[in-house]
Amino acid sequence: MLKDALAEPIQNGSLALQTIKRATLKEIRNALLQQKPDVVQFLGHGLYSDGKGYLALVDEETSKMWKVDDERFANLFAGHDDHLGLISLASCESARSNDPQTFLALPLN
């Protein structure tokens, strides 16, 4: 649906769209090395545990869930953030929180 909505700017070269289907550290890093993003949108699994929100990525070695907190997620972009202006997160349980500031305006280290 997103590709269809953005077909014209993609076709005329004013926008590039890259999709990562398996959310592993390696796949994310490879995508960041191929093209420095202006915007990152994460649509995936998440969970809320012990008063904290996590994104659920895939552990490359075990293929099991890798719980990633806000700080670790921000650090994935270290060294790749010179163009990055927006990260949008949408995940399961993303509406649950004891703290409305979770994952809000984190500085990229």
Backbone as CSV, one residue per row, in Angstrom:
resi,resn,N_x,N_y,N_z,CA_x,CA_y,CA_z,C_x,C_y,C_z
1,MET,0.819,-1.186,0.000,0.000,0.000,0.000,0.871,1.261,0.000
2,LEU,1.929,1.229,0.792,2.838,2.375,0.852,3.530,2.603,-0.495
3,LYS,3.980,1.513,-1.123,4.617,1.632,-2.440,3.667,2.242,-3.462
4,ASP,2.408,1.824,-3.426,1.419,2.364,-4.363,1.199,3.854,-4.119
5,ALA,1.109,4.239,-2.853,0.868,5.643,-2.518,2.045,6.534,-2.920
6,LEU,3.237,5.965,-2.910,4.447,6.737,-3.216,5.013,6.429,-4.599
7,ALA,4.228,5.800,-5.450,4.707,5.343,-6.762,5.314,6.464,-7.600
8,GLU,4.683,7.611,-7.645,5.181,8.699,-8.493,6.548,9.210,-8.039
9,PRO,6.721,9.590,-6.750,8.059,10.066,-6.348,9.130,8.973,-6.414
10,ILE,8.747,7.716,-6.241,9.713,6.627,-6.389,10.125,6.521,-7.853
11,GLN,9.157,6.579,-8.740,9.421,6.452,-10.172,10.275,7.602,-10.723
12,ASN,10.026,8.820,-10.233,10.810,9.944,-10.758,12.141,10.136,-10.018
13,GLY,12.429,9.268,-9.044,13.724,9.280,-8.379,13.864,10.262,-7.233
14,SER,12.781,10.935,-6.849,12.874,11.883,-5.739,12.714,11.196,-4.382
15,LEU,12.388,9.901,-4.399,12.207,9.144,-3.163,12.657,7.717,-3.390
16,ALA,13.362,7.171,-2.417,13.746,5.757,-2.453,13.087,5.069,-1.272
17,LEU,12.602,3.878,-1.501,11.920,3.115,-0.461,12.609,1.771,-0.337
18,GLN,13.006,1.433,0.875,13.657,0.151,1.111,12.903,-0.564,2.224
19,THR,12.608,-1.845,2.017,11.865,-2.634,2.990,12.755,-3.745,3.525
20,ILE,12.744,-3.910,4.833,13.450,-5.015,5.481,12.375,-5.946,6.019
21,LYS,12.374,-7.166,5.535,11.320,-8.101,5.930,11.670,-8.908,7.174
22,ARG,12.952,-9.082,7.455,13.381,-9.832,8.638,14.184,-8.881,9.515
23,ALA,13.608,-8.469,10.608,14.197,-7.423,11.453,15.304,-7.976,12.344
24,THR,16.474,-8.178,11.734,17.655,-8.590,12.491,18.639,-7.430,12.495
25,LEU,19.572,-7.458,13.423,20.602,-6.422,13.483,21.363,-6.361,12.155
26,LYS,21.721,-7.516,11.603,22.471,-7.565,10.354,21.694,-6.939,9.203
27,GLU,20.412,-7.263,9.070,19.597,-6.710,7.984,19.431,-5.196,8.119
28,ILE,19.238,-4.724,9.346,19.107,-3.277,9.578,20.419,-2.578,9.243
29,ARG,21.542,-3.108,9.726,22.851,-2.504,9.440,23.148,-2.494,7.936
30,ASN,22.850,-3.607,7.241,23.081,-3.661,5.791,22.261,-2.602,5.069
31,ALA,21.020,-2.429,5.475,20.169,-1.413,4.843,20.720,-0.012,5.090
32,LEU,21.218,0.245,6.289,21.781,1.557,6.609,23.064,1.826,5.835
33,LEU,23.825,0.776,5.543,25.048,0.944,4.756,24.739,1.185,3.283
34,GLN,23.645,0.631,2.786,23.265,0.814,1.388,22.754,2.218,1.120
35,GLN,22.021,2.758,2.076,21.419,4.077,1.868,21.159,4.732,3.218
36,LYS,21.660,5.940,3.394,21.404,6.662,4.645,19.990,7.222,4.600
37,PRO,19.156,6.844,5.551,17.752,7.246,5.487,17.499,8.639,6.056
38,ASP,16.450,9.256,5.546,15.910,10.478,6.144,14.816,10.117,7.143
39,VAL,14.084,9.041,6.822,12.965,8.580,7.656,13.059,7.066,7.791
40,VAL,12.820,6.564,9.004,12.716,5.133,9.262,11.359,4.891,9.878
41,GLN,10.644,3.928,9.327,9.361,3.533,9.910,9.458,2.068,10.292
42,PHE,9.240,1.779,11.558,9.248,0.403,12.054,7.810,-0.039,12.248
43,LEU,7.404,-1.051,11.519,6.110,-1.698,11.700,6.413,-3.130,12.060
44,GLY,6.201,-3.481,13.297,6.571,-4.831,13.699,6.042,-5.173,15.064
45,HIS,6.625,-6.215,15.604,6.175,-6.708,16.901,6.848,-5.938,18.033
46,GLY,6.133,-5.826,19.106,6.651,-5.201,20.306,6.004,-5.852,21.516
47,LEU,6.513,-5.529,22.668,5.900,-6.043,23.879,6.123,-5.065,25.013
48,TYR,5.312,-5.223,26.011,5.384,-4.374,27.199,5.588,-5.302,28.378
49,SER,6.696,-5.131,29.095,7.047,-6.043,30.170,7.702,-5.271,31.300
50,ASP,7.262,-5.527,32.517,7.855,-4.910,33.708,7.915,-3.391,33.609
51,GLY,6.849,-2.778,33.087,6.763,-1.332,33.017,7.601,-0.698,31.921
52,LYS,8.069,-1.496,30.959,8.926,-0.969,29.909,8.513,-1.549,28.556
53,GLY,8.610,-0.707,27.521,8.292,-1.149,26.171,9.531,-1.630,25.440
54,TYR,9.351,-2.633,24.597,10.436,-3.199,23.809,9.960,-3.429,22.382
55,LEU,10.868,-3.317,21.437,10.615,-3.779,20.085,11.120,-5.214,20.018
56,ALA,10.432,-6.038,19.270,10.820,-7.444,19.145,11.493,-7.650,17.797
57,LEU,12.815,-7.689,17.805,13.575,-7.992,16.601,13.897,-9.484,16.609
58,VAL,14.632,-9.949,15.608,14.968,-11.360,15.497,16.445,-11.549,15.791
59,ASP,16.768,-12.460,16.719,18.155,-12.808,17.000,18.660,-13.649,15.837
60,GLU,19.736,-13.215,15.193,20.245,-13.886,13.991,20.723,-15.310,14.257
61,GLU,21.277,-15.546,15.438,21.843,-16.866,15.735,20.781,-17.876,16.126
62,THR,19.780,-17.451,16.878,18.775,-18.391,17.388,17.437,-18.294,16.654
63,SER,17.239,-17.232,15.892,15.956,-16.928,15.224,14.827,-16.705,16.220
64,LYS,15.174,-16.493,17.471,14.176,-16.193,18.504,14.072,-14.683,18.684
65,MET,13.105,-14.272,19.484,12.876,-12.855,19.725,14.051,-12.217,20.470
66,TRP,14.412,-11.025,20.030,15.433,-10.225,20.683,14.742,-8.964,21.162
67,LYS,14.585,-8.826,22.480,13.927,-7.653,23.064,14.875,-6.464,23.003
68,VAL,14.435,-5.396,22.331,15.276,-4.215,22.151,14.601,-3.022,22.811
69,ASP,15.266,-2.428,23.792,14.702,-1.259,24.472,15.039,0.010,23.692
70,ASP,14.577,1.136,24.207,14.739,2.413,23.508,16.198,2.775,23.265
71,GLU,17.043,2.593,24.257,18.455,2.966,24.113,19.160,2.088,23.078
72,ARG,18.932,0.798,23.147,19.570,-0.114,22.197,19.077,0.160,20.771
73,PHE,17.783,0.450,20.616,17.248,0.748,19.291,17.889,2.021,18.729
74,ALA,17.998,3.052,19.550,18.632,4.299,19.106,20.079,4.054,18.700
75,ASN,20.775,3.183,19.416,22.181,2.895,19.111,22.362,2.134,17.798
76,LEU,21.303,1.477,17.296,21.392,0.817,15.993,21.729,1.819,14.889
77,PHE,21.367,3.089,15.099,21.535,4.111,14.082,22.793,4.960,14.277
78,ALA,23.579,4.654,15.302,24.812,5.401,15.558,25.718,5.333,14.332
79,GLY,26.159,6.480,13.861,27.011,6.550,12.689,26.248,6.591,11.371
80,HIS,24.924,6.420,11.441,24.092,6.422,10.240,23.004,7.496,10.346
81,ASP,23.186,8.416,11.267,22.103,9.338,11.601,22.281,10.749,11.058
82,ASP,23.244,10.966,10.165,23.481,12.331,9.697,22.363,12.869,8.815
83,HIS,21.560,12.014,8.213,20.403,12.454,7.421,19.088,12.183,8.153
84,LEU,19.134,11.349,9.160,17.932,10.846,9.810,17.197,11.946,10.565
85,GLY,15.955,12.184,10.169,15.159,13.223,10.805,13.971,12.698,11.570
86,LEU,13.543,11.447,11.263,12.337,10.912,11.893,12.409,9.399,11.959
87,ILE,12.065,8.852,13.123,11.848,7.416,13.284,10.433,7.253,13.798
88,SER,9.633,6.511,13.062,8.245,6.256,13.422,8.116,4.799,13.832
89,LEU,7.551,4.555,15.009,7.419,3.194,15.531,5.943,2.831,15.669
90,ALA,5.584,1.666,15.161,4.235,1.121,15.350,4.391,-0.367,15.597
91,SER,4.038,-0.783,16.799,4.225,-2.188,17.145,3.119,-2.657,18.070
92,CYS,3.009,-3.974,18.191,2.060,-4.561,19.132,2.329,-3.994,20.522
93,GLU,1.301,-3.763,21.265,1.380,-3.262,22.639,2.034,-1.889,22.738
94,SER,2.166,-1.171,21.608,2.816,0.137,21.652,1.981,1.179,22.382
95,ALA,0.712,0.920,22.577,-0.144,1.876,23.280,-0.081,1.693,24.787
96,ARG,0.506,0.607,25.263,0.594,0.348,26.699,1.829,1.010,27.281
97,SER,1.652,1.675,28.400,2.808,2.292,29.047,2.402,2.852,30.396
98,ASN,3.312,2.796,31.329,3.151,3.502,32.594,3.752,4.892,32.472
99,ASP,4.561,5.092,31.437,5.264,6.341,31.214,5.007,6.817,29.788
100,PRO,4.309,7.918,29.623,4.005,8.388,28.271,5.243,8.857,27.505
101,GLN,6.413,8.916,28.119,7.627,9.387,27.459,8.435,8.230,26.851
102,THR,7.985,6.984,26.979,8.717,5.854,26.443,8.973,6.020,24.960
103,PHE,10.221,5.832,24.530,10.652,5.942,23.134,10.399,7.325,22.553
104,LEU,10.310,8.370,23.365,10.005,9.700,22.864,11.268,10.534,22.772
105,ALA,11.554,11.017,21.601,12.624,11.998,21.344,13.959,11.580,21.947
106,LEU,14.378,10.361,21.663,15.661,9.900,22.144,16.771,10.483,21.293
107,PRO,17.831,10.981,21.909,18.961,11.448,21.106,19.679,10.255,20.505
108,LEU,20.128,10.364,19.276,20.897,9.313,18.649,22.342,9.493,19.072
109,ASN,22.919,8.445,19.653,24.286,8.525,20.185,25.296,8.346,19.098
